[in-house]
């Protein structure tokens, strides 16, 4: 008989669960530019105003209408996790709700009215880099998706909540 101690088994590594989004409501708006180019400009704007953030990858589920049947689809999400001076997640993603074309969305998870002025400071820097405001869709975009869909009005309403004066 030997006095050998049994080797201690190493516990398997547990992957960290993704952190939950900050408390608050979901602010969402369609935007006029594609998610990839908007994410580059948003990153530049975050650096410009000096906000602390990190970049993560994610997916978002949405429905695409084919004939009369909605089909589930996923979209690649450009996620920016802002840490200072506001704690929010900003998601940018492209959807293709119909065969007509791509419609880009921006979501802010953890939005509250108290955070709106600091987010407006960020979006002021972003809008300076864009050729037109993100709520002002070109006529071709409106014809492509339909003149009567509610997205055009939702975009204006969402940006008004951030403090922008929109007619």
Backbone as CSV, one residue per row, in Angstrom:
resi,resn,N_x,N_y,N_z,CA_x,CA_y,CA_z,C_x,C_y,C_z
1,UNK,0.830,-1.171,0.000,0.000,0.000,0.000,0.883,1.245,0.000
2,UNK,0.516,2.188,-0.826,1.293,3.418,-0.897,0.478,4.564,-0.341
3,UNK,1.199,5.593,0.052,0.524,6.769,0.603,0.364,7.850,-0.462
4,UNK,0.007,7.477,-1.640,-0.190,8.465,-2.710,-1.549,9.119,-2.567
5,UNK,-1.527,10.416,-2.713,-2.782,11.148,-2.668,-3.387,11.124,-4.063
6,UNK,-4.682,10.945,-4.144,-5.292,10.978,-5.477,-5.141,12.380,-6.077
7,UNK,-4.896,12.407,-7.359,-4.742,13.684,-8.045,-6.069,14.431,-8.021
8,UNK,-5.951,15.724,-7.749,-7.161,16.548,-7.735,-7.590,16.817,-9.171
9,UNK,-8.841,16.569,-9.409,-9.354,16.825,-10.755,-9.722,18.298,-10.876
10,UNK,-9.358,18.840,-11.995,-9.643,20.247,-12.255,-11.086,20.386,-12.726
11,UNK,-11.775,21.282,-12.114,-13.171,21.510,-12.491,-13.218,22.121,-13.890
12,UNK,-14.201,21.721,-14.691,-14.299,22.311,-16.039,-14.585,23.807,-15.941
13,UNK,-14.025,24.543,-16.897,-14.231,25.990,-16.910,-15.671,26.300,-17.310
14,UNK,-16.248,27.200,-16.569,-17.617,27.609,-16.840,-17.560,28.954,-17.557
15,UNK,-18.222,29.015,-18.701,-18.256,30.273,-19.429,-19.118,31.267,-18.676
16,UNK,-18.651,32.501,-18.680,-19.423,33.541,-18.016,-20.680,33.840,-18.811
17,UNK,-21.755,34.011,-18.090,-23.003,34.385,-18.747,-22.913,35.842,-19.154
18,UNK,-23.507,36.180,-20.287,-23.479,37.596,-20.662,-24.246,38.421,-19.646
19,UNK,-23.737,39.607,-19.397,-24.399,40.480,-18.439,-25.755,40.906,-18.965
20,UNK,-26.655,41.118,-18.038,-27.991,41.576,-18.411,-27.919,43.036,-18.833
21,UNK,-28.824,43.457,-19.715,-28.809,44.865,-20.116,-29.128,45.763,-18.930
22,UNK,-28.687,47.012,-18.993,-28.976,47.940,-17.900,-30.472,48.139,-17.724
23,UNK,-30.833,48.537,-16.513,-32.255,48.759,-16.238,-32.763,49.977,-16.986
24,UNK,-33.989,49.893,-17.408,-34.621,50.959,-18.178,-35.424,50.319,-19.296
25,UNK,-35.958,51.146,-20.142,-36.779,50.622,-21.224,-35.976,50.479,-22.517
26,UNK,-36.613,49.929,-23.517,-35.982,49.749,-24.827,-36.402,50.888,-25.739
27,UNK,-35.447,51.656,-26.187,-35.664,52.716,-27.177,-35.296,52.104,-28.519
28,UNK,-36.148,52.207,-29.516,-35.848,51.618,-30.814,-36.287,52.550,-31.928
29,UNK,-35.503,52.548,-33.027,-35.817,53.396,-34.164,-35.188,52.818,-35.416
30,UNK,-35.920,52.842,-36.528,-35.251,52.562,-37.798,-34.348,53.753,-38.137
31,UNK,-33.255,53.495,-38.814,-32.329,54.557,-39.200,-32.024,54.443,-40.685
32,UNK,-31.541,55.530,-41.263,-31.408,55.612,-42.716,-30.155,54.956,-43.276
33,UNK,-29.177,54.641,-42.442,-27.903,54.115,-42.935,-27.718,52.661,-42.527
34,UNK,-26.888,51.932,-43.278,-26.679,50.511,-42.966,-25.904,50.376,-41.658
35,UNK,-26.080,49.239,-41.003,-25.534,49.020,-39.665,-24.007,49.017,-39.650
36,UNK,-23.381,48.455,-40.666,-21.918,48.359,-40.662,-21.272,49.743,-40.713
37,UNK,-21.682,50.590,-41.644,-21.077,51.919,-41.736,-21.474,52.793,-40.542
38,UNK,-22.688,52.609,-40.040,-23.126,53.380,-38.878,-22.333,52.976,-37.633
39,UNK,-21.973,51.688,-37.523,-21.198,51.246,-36.356,-19.799,51.859,-36.360
40,UNK,-19.196,52.023,-37.530,-17.877,52.671,-37.619,-17.982,54.122,-37.171
41,UNK,-19.013,54.816,-37.642,-19.195,56.221,-37.270,-19.562,56.374,-35.794
42,UNK,-20.326,55.431,-35.265,-20.687,55.477,-33.846,-19.442,55.273,-32.988
43,UNK,-18.574,54.364,-33.381,-17.325,54.139,-32.650,-16.471,55.411,-32.649
44,UNK,-16.367,56.077,-33.805,-15.623,57.341,-33.880,-16.247,58.402,-32.971
45,UNK,-17.577,58.458,-32.956,-18.277,59.441,-32.126,-18.086,59.152,-30.643
46,UNK,-18.096,57.879,-30.263,-17.867,57.513,-28.860,-16.470,57.937,-28.415
47,UNK,-15.493,57.713,-29.280,-14.124,58.137,-28.961,-14.033,59.660,-28.881
48,UNK,-14.736,60.330,-29.785,-14.698,61.796,-29.840,-15.240,62.435,-28.567
49,UNK,-16.356,61.916,-28.051,-16.952,62.502,-26.846,-16.349,61.925,-25.564
50,UNK,-15.497,60.917,-25.684,-14.788,60.373,-24.531,-15.588,59.413,-23.672
51,UNK,-16.581,58.745,-24.215,-17.369,57.780,-23.451,-16.612,56.458,-23.365
52,UNK,-16.753,55.758,-22.240,-16.151,54.445,-22.054,-17.117,53.392,-22.572
53,UNK,-16.609,52.479,-23.415,-17.484,51.470,-24.016,-16.680,50.236,-24.381
54,UNK,-17.392,49.170,-24.698,-16.785,47.965,-25.270,-17.687,47.500,-26.400
55,UNK,-17.125,46.677,-27.275,-17.854,46.185,-28.455,-18.100,44.700,-28.272
56,UNK,-19.305,44.254,-28.544,-19.651,42.833,-28.460,-20.398,42.414,-29.712
57,UNK,-20.437,41.109,-29.922,-21.193,40.553,-31.041,-22.473,39.944,-30.496
58,UNK,-23.497,39.983,-31.309,-24.765,39.403,-30.903,-25.604,39.132,-32.152
59,UNK,-26.732,38.492,-31.950,-27.698,38.239,-33.017,-29.064,38.711,-32.544
60,UNK,-29.916,39.062,-33.492,-31.261,39.523,-33.170,-32.236,38.778,-34.081
61,UNK,-33.326,38.308,-33.510,-34.365,37.639,-34.295,-35.353,38.660,-34.829
62,UNK,-35.806,38.457,-36.052,-36.860,39.284,-36.646,-37.625,38.418,-37.630
63,UNK,-38.712,38.932,-38.171,-39.534,38.174,-39.121,-39.451,38.799,-40.506
64,UNK,-39.337,37.951,-41.506,-39.382,38.390,-42.890,-40.678,37.865,-43.489
65,UNK,-41.439,38.742,-44.122,-42.716,38.356,-44.692,-42.510,37.831,-46.111
66,UNK,-42.814,36.586,-46.327,-42.740,35.976,-47.645,-44.155,35.572,-48.036
67,UNK,-44.658,36.191,-49.070,-46.036,36.046,-49.545,-46.962,36.462,-48.399
68,UNK,-47.493,35.533,-47.635,-48.335,35.886,-46.491,-47.846,35.218,-45.216
69,UNK,-46.701,34.579,-45.277,-46.188,33.816,-44.149,-44.916,34.457,-43.589
70,UNK,-44.906,34.833,-42.323,-43.678,35.380,-41.753,-42.663,34.265,-41.475
71,UNK,-41.417,34.487,-41.875,-40.349,33.523,-41.643,-39.365,34.097,-40.632
72,UNK,-38.945,33.280,-39.665,-37.970,33.795,-38.692,-36.599,33.948,-39.330
73,UNK,-35.931,35.045,-39.048,-34.588,35.334,-39.550,-33.755,35.871,-38.396
74,UNK,-32.445,35.842,-38.566,-31.563,36.464,-37.579,-30.722,37.532,-38.262
75,UNK,-30.366,38.537,-37.524,-29.542,39.624,-38.027,-28.308,39.745,-37.147
76,UNK,-27.167,40.027,-37.763,-25.945,40.288,-37.021,-26.085,41.645,-36.335
77,UNK,-25.714,41.700,-35.067,-25.871,42.918,-34.280,-24.499,43.498,-33.939
78,UNK,-24.334,44.781,-34.215,-23.176,45.532,-33.751,-23.586,46.131,-32.415
79,UNK,-23.066,45.564,-31.316,-23.476,46.001,-29.976,-22.362,46.815,-29.336
80,UNK,-22.751,47.990,-28.833,-21.844,48.851,-28.084,-22.351,48.909,-26.653
81,UNK,-21.521,48.467,-25.710,-21.885,48.477,-24.300,-21.235,49.704,-23.677
82,UNK,-22.027,50.742,-23.455,-21.522,51.974,-22.857,-21.474,51.820,-21.349
83,UNK,-20.365,52.273,-20.769,-20.179,52.124,-19.327,-20.213,53.464,-18.602
84,UNK,-19.549,54.460,-19.176,-19.522,55.794,-18.566,-19.721,56.814,-19.658
85,UNK,-20.436,57.843,-19.477,-21.168,58.329,-18.313,-22.572,57.747,-18.191
86,UNK,-23.011,56.934,-19.169,-24.327,56.288,-19.067,-24.147,54.795,-19.279
87,UNK,-24.967,54.009,-18.608,-24.916,52.561,-18.778,-26.077,52.145,-19.672
88,UNK,-25.775,51.922,-20.942,-26.767,51.461,-21.911,-26.070,50.542,-22.916
89,UNK,-26.868,49.783,-23.634,-26.391,49.010,-24.777,-26.989,49.646,-26.020
90,UNK,-26.179,49.872,-27.034,-26.675,50.360,-28.314,-26.468,49.258,-29.333
91,UNK,-27.555,48.791,-29.932,-27.511,47.748,-30.955,-27.824,48.344,-32.314
92,UNK,-27.025,47.998,-33.311,-27.274,48.376,-34.704,-27.387,47.086,-35.502
93,UNK,-28.477,46.942,-36.279,-28.647,45.712,-37.062,-29.516,45.978,-38.285
94,UNK,-29.238,45.210,-39.334,-29.993,45.302,-40.583,-31.033,44.196,-40.629
95,UNK,-32.257,44.553,-41.017,-33.302,43.556,-41.225,-33.756,43.628,-42.674
96,UNK,-34.319,42.556,-43.117,-34.907,42.522,-44.450,-36.357,42.055,-44.272
97,UNK,-37.240,42.990,-43.884,-38.606,42.609,-43.553,-39.423,42.101,-44.740
98,UNK,-39.011,42.465,-45.945,-39.673,41.959,-47.145,-38.598,41.773,-48.207
99,UNK,-39.003,41.330,-49.368,-38.039,41.125,-50.454,-37.504,42.455,-51.006
100,UNK,-38.114,43.566,-50.611,-37.790,44.869,-51.199,-36.393,45.375,-50.864
101,UNK,-35.947,45.212,-49.649,-34.643,45.741,-49.298,-34.375,45.707,-47.814
102,UNK,-33.252,46.288,-47.438,-32.781,46.259,-46.058,-33.271,47.490,-45.304
103,UNK,-33.703,47.275,-44.064,-34.117,48.350,-43.173,-33.281,48.218,-41.898
104,UNK,-32.528,49.249,-41.580,-31.622,49.224,-40.425,-32.336,49.763,-39.187
105,UNK,-32.017,49.163,-38.041,-32.611,49.580,-36.768,-31.514,49.893,-35.762
106,UNK,-31.838,50.795,-34.848,-30.979,51.094,-33.711,-31.819,50.906,-32.456
107,UNK,-31.299,50.125,-31.521,-31.959,49.912,-30.236,-31.051,50.425,-29.137
108,UNK,-31.641,51.043,-28.127,-30.902,51.431,-26.926,-31.570,50.721,-25.759
109,UNK,-30.868,49.747,-25.186,-31.400,49.012,-24.039,-30.923,49.693,-22.769
110,UNK,-31.851,49.966,-21.880,-31.537,50.657,-20.638,-31.815,52.145,-20.723
111,UNK,-32.605,52.559,-21.701,-32.912,53.974,-21.904,-33.846,54.483,-20.810
112,UNK,-33.543,55.671,-20.298,-34.453,56.405,-19.418,-34.403,57.872,-19.833
113,UNK,-35.416,58.623,-19.448,-35.451,60.044,-19.787,-34.265,60.790,-19.175
114,UNK,-33.778,60.325,-18.025,-32.640,60.976,-17.369,-31.345,60.790,-18.181
115,UNK,-31.257,59.715,-18.939,-30.057,59.442,-19.745,-30.095,60.136,-21.101
116,UNK,-31.247,60.666,-21.480,-31.420,61.258,-22.813,-30.432,62.383,-23.124
117,UNK,-30.160,63.333,-22.213,-29.221,64.409,-22.556,-27.804,63.908,-22.869
118,UNK,-27.335,62.899,-22.122,-25.995,62.364,-22.379,-25.965,61.574,-23.685
119,UNK,-27.060,60.887,-23.994,-27.127,60.179,-25.271,-27.231,61.171,-26.425
120,UNK,-27.931,62.279,-26.202,-28.041,63.307,-27.241,-26.670,63.891,-27.570
121,UNK,-25.826,64.058,-26.563,-24.469,64.551,-26.797,-23.713,63.607,-27.732
122,UNK,-23.866,62.311,-27.507,-23.231,61.304,-28.363,-23.796,61.365,-29.774
123,UNK,-25.124,61.431,-29.878,-25.742,61.416,-31.203,-25.550,62.734,-31.957
124,UNK,-25.331,63.831,-31.235,-24.967,65.082,-31.915,-23.652,64.894,-32.669
125,UNK,-22.687,64.247,-32.011,-21.395,63.978,-32.667,-21.571,63.015,-33.837
126,UNK,-22.462,62.030,-33.694,-22.710,61.068,-34.772,-23.385,61.736,-35.963
127,UNK,-24.386,62.556,-35.715,-25.152,63.197,-36.795,-24.268,64.130,-37.623
128,UNK,-23.270,64.747,-36.981,-22.336,65.604,-37.726,-21.579,64.817,-38.790
129,UNK,-21.392,63.522,-38.562,-20.643,62.672,-39.495,-21.523,62.108,-40.618
130,UNK,-22.844,62.214,-40.481,-23.777,61.647,-41.458,-24.172,62.686,-42.505
131,UNK,-24.562,62.207,-43.669,-24.969,63.122,-44.740,-26.382,63.681,-44.525
132,UNK,-27.186,62.995,-43.733,-28.525,63.473,-43.384,-28.900,62.875,-42.036
133,UNK,-29.866,63.455,-41.348,-30.261,62.905,-40.038,-30.748,61.457,-40.167
134,UNK,-30.534,60.638,-39.144,-30.908,59.222,-39.222,-32.411,58.969,-39.293
135,UNK,-33.240,59.955,-38.993,-34.691,59.788,-39.068,-35.260,60.274,-40.401
136,UNK,-34.437,60.870,-41.238,-34.902,61.437,-42.497,-34.584,60.454,-43.632
137,UNK,-35.572,59.666,-43.993,-35.392,58.621,-45.000,-35.528,59.201,-46.401
138,UNK,-34.729,58.684,-47.302,-34.802,59.106,-48.702,-36.107,58.585,-49.307
139,UNK,-36.579,59.256,-50.347,-37.815,58.833,-51.020,-37.670,57.412,-51.551
140,UNK,-36.487,57.064,-52.036,-36.280,55.705,-52.558,-36.448,54.660,-51.464
141,UNK,-36.007,54.971,-50.230,-36.193,54.033,-49.123,-37.669,53.888,-48.779
142,UNK,-38.393,54.990,-48.808,-39.816,54.928,-48.489,-40.597,54.147,-49.542
143,UNK,-40.262,54.348,-50.814,-40.933,53.589,-51.872,-40.559,52.112,-51.821
144,UNK,-39.325,51.837,-51.466,-38.837,50.462,-51.413,-39.598,49.636,-50.383
145,UNK,-39.874,50.217,-49.233,-40.534,49.476,-48.157,-42.023,49.762,-48.053
146,UNK,-42.469,50.841,-48.649,-43.878,51.199,-48.585,-44.070,52.533,-47.895
147,UNK,-44.837,53.382,-48.515,-45.048,54.722,-47.977,-45.875,54.725,-46.698
148,UNK,-46.697,53.696,-46.509,-47.639,53.714,-45.392,-47.202,52.903,-44.179
149,UNK,-46.005,52.326,-44.202,-45.608,51.552,-43.022,-45.331,52.504,-41.863
150,UNK,-45.564,52.063,-40.635,-45.431,52.965,-39.486,-43.996,53.282,-39.091
151,UNK,-43.020,52.648,-39.704,-41.617,52.850,-39.316,-41.165,54.294,-39.471
152,UNK,-41.644,54.982,-40.488,-41.202,56.357,-40.727,-41.625,57.278,-39.580
153,UNK,-42.840,57.116,-39.112,-43.320,57.915,-37.977,-42.672,57.498,-36.664
154,UNK,-42.415,56.202,-36.498,-41.758,55.713,-35.284,-40.350,56.281,-35.154
155,UNK,-39.662,56.407,-36.273,-38.300,56.953,-36.237,-38.317,58.385,-35.725
156,UNK,-39.206,59.209,-36.262,-39.284,60.607,-35.827,-39.661,60.703,-34.349
157,UNK,-40.619,59.889,-33.929,-41.071,59.909,-32.537,-39.941,59.494,-31.592
158,UNK,-39.172,58.494,-31.976,-38.079,58.016,-31.133,-36.998,59.081,-30.975
159,UNK,-36.635,59.748,-32.077,-35.584,60.773,-31.999,-36.066,62.019,-31.270
160,UNK,-37.378,62.280,-31.288,-37.912,63.393,-30.496,-37.714,63.131,-29.009
161,UNK,-37.823,61.867,-28.604,-37.637,61.508,-27.191,-36.218,61.807,-26.714
162,UNK,-35.268,61.827,-27.647,-33.892,62.167,-27.286,-33.654,63.670,-27.254
163,UNK,-34.660,64.452,-27.654,-34.549,65.898,-27.584,-34.360,66.601,-28.904
164,UNK,-34.523,65.899,-30.016,-34.370,66.523,-31.337,-35.701,67.127,-31.771
165,UNK,-35.633,68.317,-32.348,-36.835,68.996,-32.846,-37.045,68.567,-34.292
166,UNK,-38.071,67.760,-34.514,-38.350,67.214,-35.828,-39.758,67.601,-36.216
167,UNK,-39.910,68.066,-37.460,-41.238,68.445,-37.950,-42.051,67.238,-38.266
